[in-house]
């Protein structure tokens, strides 16, 4: 039965990949008809949202009356659909501006990334600048004269969908035909979902987990086991609001957690997205307990099994990274050691140190000297340790975010021959046990 389910899952991925390829081809051959279809679906979608909100409120016994916000939202959706129907040109100008702003934001991210790479003397500096420049030109073409420029979007979207679908087909074919083909595909084809889409994935997982807990379909662990049951764990931290709603990634190896972030409150800017990088090395159990009880985070743990050679190589990569690190002390530690500080020791690093007595480090040079949320971030540190020719555990390409890692790891857990062998949800709750099966897997897979 399990084998049949696995084959069905692989066949489903194969069909999904073929659909993406077909859709990508349509962007090249039938783009006029495709945009007309998108236009029609846009109107139908907004009418459905408006009508559905009213119907749901009327049929809900607990909310027998329509409140003002529901009426306004419903009328706005229906009104927007009607207005778009009589003014199709407005819709297509809107599409130009939306995609243009998306490209402009990507350009800004690349230019900040260029600044970080240039300041820290990292490789690939001018390639990053070129990517930012291309995005800026693309955004300008769409927004300065937003008429009949969607052919540019057609080619980009078509190429992306064909390549993305092709990777899915190859992965599914490998699962259906031969396990021996295994990592060859991943070593050469690394593609991730767009960064702005990946940014909303952690919040989607958080809301889905909460919904399953409320309906008693998921009982998360409220207690952390003293030792890990797998060789390597990758932790995804989720919160309801604030910057942490974008997610955070740590890894645990040999009962030590390695957590990287912008944790120095005296050397950071851009709303906490840019600053000195700080590496926290802590006892696994103490760190997770603090995250659950004091920081009120929801944690998804993905467990991987390593062979002896992989364990050795991972240890070597961690040791090599630590050669560039030097000790840094948070305000709470300085205060405990009798040294003066600025303000109160209530920042995140101080709270972690008070709870775990963790060791903290900054980097003297190279990658991770500077933290930037869209490049040299917590995910890139995990990727730096886990992805190399000899130790290709989690191959993800493009701009890395917690969302891309979360999407990849969950998909791997659901794949019949995936590298993730265990998944556990931790949350501060009165639930009785851990979720180590697929009770929320299919509902969150994409």
C-alpha positions as CSV (number, residue, x, y, z in Angstrom):
1,X,0.0,0.0,0.0
2,X,2.8,2.4,0.9
3,X,4.6,1.7,-2.4
4,X,1.4,2.3,-4.3
5,X,0.9,5.6,-2.5
6,X,4.6,6.6,-3.3
7,X,4.1,5.8,-7.0
8,X,0.9,7.9,-7.0
9,X,2.7,10.8,-5.4
10,X,5.5,10.6,-8.0
11,X,3.0,10.3,-10.9
12,X,1.2,13.4,-9.5
13,X,4.5,15.3,-9.5
14,X,5.2,14.1,-13.1
15,X,1.8,15.4,-14.3
16,X,2.3,18.7,-12.4
17,X,5.7,19.2,-14.1
18,X,4.2,18.4,-17.5
19,X,1.4,21.0,-16.8
20,X,4.1,23.7,-16.0
21,X,5.9,22.9,-19.2
22,X,2.7,23.1,-21.2
23,X,1.8,26.4,-19.5
24,X,5.3,27.8,-20.2
25,X,5.0,26.8,-23.8
26,X,1.7,28.7,-24.0
27,X,3.4,31.9,-22.9
28,X,5.6,31.6,-26.1
29,X,2.9,30.5,-28.5
30,X,-0.6,31.6,-27.3
31,X,0.3,34.5,-25.0
32,X,-2.6,36.7,-26.2
33,X,-5.2,34.1,-25.4
34,X,-3.4,33.2,-22.2
35,X,-3.6,36.8,-20.9
36,X,-7.2,37.0,-21.9
37,X,-7.8,33.9,-19.8
38,X,-6.0,35.4,-16.9
39,X,-8.1,38.6,-17.3
40,X,-11.3,36.5,-17.2
41,X,-10.2,34.5,-14.2
42,X,-9.2,37.7,-12.4
43,X,-12.8,39.0,-12.7
44,X,-14.4,35.7,-11.8
45,X,-12.1,35.3,-8.8
46,X,-13.0,38.7,-7.4
47,X,-16.7,38.2,-7.9
48,X,-16.4,34.8,-6.2
49,X,-14.5,36.3,-3.2
50,X,-17.1,39.0,-2.7
51,X,-20.2,36.7,-3.0
52,X,-18.5,34.0,-1.0
53,X,-17.8,36.3,1.9
54,X,-21.5,37.4,2.1
55,X,-22.8,33.8,1.8
56,X,-20.4,32.5,4.5
57,X,-21.5,35.3,6.9
58,X,-25.2,34.7,6.2
59,X,-24.9,30.9,6.8
60,X,-22.7,31.2,9.9
61,X,-25.0,30.9,12.9
62,X,-22.5,32.6,15.2
63,X,-22.3,35.7,12.8
64,X,-25.9,36.1,11.7
65,X,-25.4,39.7,10.7
66,X,-23.2,41.4,8.2
67,X,-20.7,43.7,9.7
68,X,-19.5,46.8,8.0
69,X,-16.0,45.5,7.0
70,X,-17.5,42.4,5.4
71,X,-20.0,44.5,3.4
72,X,-17.2,46.9,2.2
73,X,-14.8,44.1,1.3
74,X,-17.4,42.2,-0.6
75,X,-18.7,45.3,-2.5
76,X,-15.1,46.3,-3.3
77,X,-14.3,42.9,-4.8
78,X,-17.5,42.8,-6.9
79,X,-17.1,46.4,-7.9
80,X,-13.5,45.9,-8.9
81,X,-14.5,43.0,-11.1
82,X,-17.3,44.9,-12.8
83,X,-15.1,48.0,-13.3
84,X,-12.4,45.8,-14.8
85,X,-14.9,44.2,-17.2
86,X,-15.8,47.6,-18.7
87,X,-12.1,48.8,-18.6
88,X,-9.9,45.9,-19.7
89,X,-7.1,48.3,-20.5
90,X,-6.8,49.3,-16.8
91,X,-6.3,45.6,-15.9
92,X,-3.3,45.2,-18.3
93,X,-1.8,48.5,-17.1
94,X,-2.2,47.3,-13.6
95,X,-0.3,44.1,-14.5
96,X,2.5,46.1,-16.0
97,X,2.9,48.1,-12.8
98,X,2.6,45.1,-10.4
99,X,5.3,43.2,-12.3
100,X,7.4,46.4,-12.7
101,X,7.3,47.0,-8.9
102,X,8.3,43.4,-8.3
103,X,11.3,43.7,-10.7
104,X,12.2,47.1,-9.0
105,X,12.2,45.5,-5.6
106,X,14.3,42.6,-6.9
107,X,16.7,45.2,-8.3
108,X,16.9,47.0,-4.9
109,X,17.7,43.7,-3.2
110,X,20.5,43.0,-5.7
111,X,22.1,46.4,-5.3
112,X,22.1,46.1,-1.5
113,X,23.5,42.6,-2.0
114,X,26.2,44.2,-4.2
115,X,27.1,46.6,-1.4
116,X,27.4,43.7,1.0
117,X,29.6,41.6,-1.3
118,X,31.8,44.5,-2.3
119,X,32.4,45.6,1.3
120,X,33.2,42.0,2.5
121,X,35.4,41.3,-0.7
122,X,33.3,38.3,-1.8
123,X,33.3,36.7,-5.2
124,X,30.6,37.5,-7.8
125,X,30.3,41.1,-6.9
126,X,29.9,42.5,-10.4
127,X,27.6,39.7,-11.5
128,X,25.2,40.7,-8.7
129,X,25.5,44.3,-9.9
130,X,24.6,43.2,-13.5
131,X,21.6,41.3,-12.2
132,X,20.4,44.4,-10.4
133,X,20.9,46.5,-13.5
134,X,19.0,44.1,-15.7
135,X,16.1,44.1,-13.2
136,X,16.1,47.9,-13.1
137,X,16.0,48.1,-16.9
138,X,13.2,45.5,-17.0
139,X,11.2,47.5,-14.3
140,X,11.7,50.8,-16.2
141,X,10.5,49.3,-19.5
142,X,7.3,48.1,-17.8
143,X,6.4,51.1,-15.7
144,X,7.6,54.2,-17.7
145,X,5.4,53.3,-20.7
146,X,3.0,50.5,-19.5
147,X,1.6,49.6,-23.0
148,X,2.1,46.4,-24.9
149,X,5.2,45.3,-22.9
150,X,3.8,42.0,-21.6
151,X,5.7,40.1,-24.3
152,X,8.8,40.6,-22.1
153,X,7.0,39.0,-19.2
154,X,5.8,36.2,-21.5
155,X,9.3,35.1,-22.4
156,X,10.6,35.3,-18.9
157,X,7.6,33.5,-17.4
158,X,7.6,30.9,-20.2
159,X,11.3,30.1,-19.8
160,X,11.0,29.9,-16.0
161,X,7.9,27.6,-16.1
162,X,9.4,25.3,-18.7
163,X,12.6,24.9,-16.7
164,X,10.8,24.5,-13.4
165,X,8.5,21.9,-14.8
166,X,11.4,20.1,-16.5
167,X,13.1,19.7,-13.1
168,X,9.9,18.4,-11.6
169,X,9.5,15.8,-14.4
170,X,13.1,14.6,-14.1
171,X,12.7,14.3,-10.3
172,X,9.5,12.3,-10.7
173,X,10.9,10.1,-13.5
174,X,13.9,9.3,-11.2
175,X,11.5,8.2,-8.5
176,X,9.4,6.1,-10.8
177,X,12.1,4.5,-12.8
178,X,15.4,4.3,-11.0
179,X,16.7,5.3,-7.6
180,X,20.2,4.9,-9.0
181,X,19.9,8.2,-10.9
182,X,19.5,9.9,-7.5
183,X,21.6,13.0,-7.0
184,X,22.8,13.5,-10.6
185,X,19.7,15.7,-11.4
186,X,20.2,17.9,-8.3
187,X,23.9,18.4,-8.7
188,X,23.3,20.1,-12.1
189,X,19.8,21.6,-11.8
190,X,19.1,23.9,-8.9
191,X,16.1,26.2,-9.2
192,X,13.9,27.8,-6.5
193,X,10.6,29.6,-6.5
194,X,10.7,33.4,-6.8
195,X,11.8,35.2,-3.7
196,X,8.7,37.3,-3.1
197,X,6.5,34.1,-3.3
198,X,8.9,32.2,-1.0
199,X,8.5,35.0,1.6
200,X,4.9,34.1,2.2
201,X,5.4,30.4,2.5
202,X,6.4,30.4,6.3
203,X,3.2,32.3,7.1
204,X,1.1,29.9,5.1
205,X,2.6,27.0,7.0
206,X,2.1,28.7,10.3
207,X,-1.6,29.4,9.6
208,X,-2.1,25.8,8.3
209,X,-0.5,24.3,11.4
210,X,-2.7,26.5,13.7
211,X,-5.8,25.5,11.8
212,X,-5.0,21.8,12.1
213,X,-4.3,22.1,15.9
214,X,-7.6,23.8,16.4
215,X,-9.5,21.0,14.6
216,X,-7.5,18.3,16.6
217,X,-5.9,17.0,13.4
218,X,-2.4,17.7,14.7
219,X,-0.9,17.3,18.2
220,X,2.5,19.1,18.3
221,X,5.2,18.3,20.8
222,X,5.4,20.8,23.6
223,X,8.5,19.1,25.1
224,X,12.0,18.7,23.5
225,X,13.8,15.4,23.6
226,X,17.2,15.6,25.3
227,X,18.9,14.2,22.2
228,X,18.2,14.2,18.5
229,X,16.9,10.9,16.9
230,X,18.6,11.7,13.6
231,X,22.2,12.7,12.6
232,X,21.2,16.1,11.3
233,X,18.3,18.3,12.0
234,X,17.1,21.4,10.1
235,X,14.8,23.7,12.1
236,X,12.3,26.1,10.6
237,X,11.0,28.7,13.1
238,X,7.6,30.3,12.5
239,X,5.8,33.2,14.2
240,X,2.5,34.9,13.5
241,X,3.7,38.5,13.0
242,X,6.7,40.8,12.7
243,X,10.0,40.1,10.8
244,X,10.1,36.6,12.2
245,X,6.9,35.7,10.3
246,X,9.3,35.3,7.2
247,X,10.8,32.3,9.0
248,X,14.2,31.4,10.3
249,X,16.5,28.4,9.7
250,X,19.0,26.7,12.1
251,X,20.8,23.4,11.9
252,X,21.6,21.0,14.6
253,X,24.6,18.5,14.5
254,X,26.0,16.4,17.3
255,X,23.5,18.0,19.7
256,X,24.7,21.6,19.0
257,X,22.6,24.2,17.3
258,X,24.1,26.6,14.9
259,X,22.0,29.7,14.5
260,X,22.9,32.8,12.4
261,X,21.3,36.2,12.4
262,X,21.5,39.9,12.7
263,X,21.7,39.8,16.5
264,X,23.9,42.7,17.5
265,X,21.4,45.6,18.3
266,X,24.2,48.2,18.1
267,X,25.3,47.3,14.6
268,X,22.3,46.9,12.4
269,X,20.0,48.9,10.1
270,X,17.3,48.7,7.4
271,X,14.7,47.6,10.0
272,X,17.0,44.9,11.3
273,X,17.6,43.3,7.8
274,X,21.2,44.4,7.5
275,X,24.1,44.4,10.0
276,X,26.9,42.5,11.6
277,X,26.3,38.7,11.3
278,X,26.3,36.8,14.7
279,X,26.6,33.0,15.0
280,X,25.0,31.4,18.1
281,X,26.4,28.0,19.1
282,X,24.2,26.5,21.8
283,X,23.2,23.2,23.4
284,X,20.3,21.9,21.3
285,X,17.8,21.1,24.1
286,X,18.3,24.4,26.0
287,X,18.0,26.5,22.8
288,X,14.8,24.8,21.6
289,X,13.2,25.1,25.0
290,X,13.9,28.8,25.1
291,X,12.5,29.3,21.6
292,X,9.3,27.5,22.5
293,X,8.7,28.9,26.0
294,X,10.2,32.4,26.0
295,X,10.1,33.4,22.3
296,X,6.7,31.6,21.7
297,X,7.8,30.2,18.3
298,X,6.4,27.3,16.3
299,X,9.2,25.0,15.2
300,X,9.2,22.4,12.4
301,X,12.1,20.0,12.6
302,X,13.3,18.0,9.6
303,X,15.6,15.0,10.3
304,X,18.2,13.6,7.9
305,X,20.3,10.5,8.3
306,X,24.0,10.8,7.4
307,X,26.6,8.2,6.6
308,X,30.0,8.2,8.3
309,X,31.7,10.1,5.5
310,X,29.0,12.7,5.4
311,X,29.3,13.2,9.2
312,X,33.1,13.7,8.8
313,X,32.8,16.2,6.0
314,X,30.1,18.2,7.8
315,X,32.3,18.4,10.9
316,X,35.2,19.6,8.7
317,X,33.0,22.3,7.1
318,X,31.9,23.5,10.5
319,X,35.5,23.6,11.8
320,X,36.6,25.5,8.7
321,X,33.8,28.1,9.1
322,X,34.7,28.5,12.8
323,X,38.4,29.4,11.9
324,X,37.1,32.7,10.6
325,X,35.0,33.4,13.7
326,X,35.9,35.3,16.9
327,X,34.1,35.5,20.2
328,X,31.4,38.2,20.6
329,X,29.6,38.9,23.9
330,X,26.0,40.1,24.0
331,X,24.9,42.8,26.5
332,X,23.6,40.4,29.1
333,X,27.0,38.6,29.2
334,X,28.9,41.9,29.4
335,X,26.6,43.0,32.3
336,X,27.1,39.6,34.1
337,X,30.9,40.1,33.8
338,X,30.7,43.6,35.3
339,X,31.2,45.6,32.1
340,X,29.1,48.7,31.3
341,X,26.5,48.5,28.5
342,X,24.2,50.9,26.5
343,X,20.6,50.7,27.7
344,X,19.0,47.5,29.0
345,X,20.0,43.9,28.1
346,X,16.7,42.9,26.6
347,X,17.7,42.2,23.0
348,X,17.3,38.7,21.5
349,X,21.0,37.7,21.9
350,X,20.9,38.7,25.6
351,X,17.7,36.7,26.1
352,X,19.3,33.6,24.5
353,X,22.5,34.0,26.5
354,X,20.5,34.3,29.8
355,X,18.6,31.1,29.0
356,X,21.3,28.9,27.4
357,X,24.7,30.4,28.1
358,X,25.4,30.0,24.4
359,X,28.7,30.9,22.8
360,X,28.4,33.7,20.2
361,X,30.7,34.7,17.4
362,X,31.2,37.2,14.6
363,X,33.2,36.7,11.5
364,X,36.5,38.5,10.8
365,X,36.1,38.2,7.0
366,X,34.4,36.5,4.1
367,X,30.8,35.3,3.9
368,X,28.6,36.0,6.9
369,X,30.7,39.0,8.2
370,X,27.7,41.0,7.2
371,X,24.1,39.7,7.5
372,X,21.6,40.7,4.8
373,X,18.1,39.1,5.0
374,X,18.0,38.3,1.2
375,X,21.5,36.9,0.7
376,X,24.0,36.3,3.5
377,X,21.2,35.1,5.8
378,X,20.4,32.1,8.1
379,X,19.6,29.9,5.1
380,X,22.8,30.7,3.3
381,X,24.8,29.6,6.3
382,X,22.9,26.3,6.4
383,X,23.4,26.0,2.6
384,X,27.1,26.8,2.9
385,X,27.5,23.9,5.4
386,X,25.2,21.3,3.7
387,X,25.8,21.9,0.0
388,X,29.0,21.0,-1.7
389,X,30.2,18.4,-4.2
390,X,31.0,15.8,-1.6
391,X,28.1,16.7,0.8
392,X,25.1,17.6,-1.4
393,X,22.3,17.3,1.1
394,X,19.9,20.2,0.3
395,X,20.4,21.6,-3.2
396,X,18.5,24.9,-3.6
397,X,19.4,27.5,-6.2
398,X,18.6,31.2,-6.6
399,X,18.0,33.6,-3.7
400,X,17.7,31.5,-0.6
401,X,15.0,32.3,2.0
402,X,13.5,30.3,4.8
403,X,10.5,29.9,2.5
404,X,12.5,28.1,-0.2
405,X,14.1,25.8,2.4
406,X,10.7,25.1,4.0
407,X,9.1,24.3,0.7
408,X,12.0,22.0,-0.3
409,X,12.2,20.1,3.0
410,X,8.5,19.5,3.1
411,X,8.5,18.3,-0.5
412,X,11.4,16.0,0.3
413,X,9.6,14.6,3.3
414,X,6.6,13.8,1.1
415,X,8.6,12.2,-1.7
416,X,8.9,8.4,-1.6
417,X,12.7,8.4,-1.7
418,X,13.3,11.9,-0.2
419,X,16.3,12.6,2.0
420,X,14.2,13.8,4.9
421,X,13.3,10.8,7.1
422,X,11.5,12.5,10.0
423,X,9.4,15.6,10.6
424,X,8.3,16.9,14.0
425,X,6.3,20.0,14.9
426,X,7.0,21.7,18.2
427,X,4.7,24.3,19.7
428,X,3.9,25.6,23.2
429,X,0.6,23.9,23.6
430,X,-1.3,21.3,25.6
431,X,-1.0,18.8,22.8
432,X,0.0,15.2,23.8
433,X,2.4,14.1,21.2
434,X,4.6,14.8,18.2
435,X,3.6,14.7,14.6
436,X,6.0,12.4,12.7
437,X,3.7,11.3,9.9
438,X,1.8,13.0,7.1
439,X,-1.1,14.5,8.9
440,X,-0.3,17.9,7.6
441,X,2.0,17.0,4.8
442,X,-0.4,16.8,1.9
443,X,-2.3,19.9,2.9
444,X,0.9,22.0,2.9
445,X,2.6,20.5,-0.1
446,X,2.5,22.5,-3.4
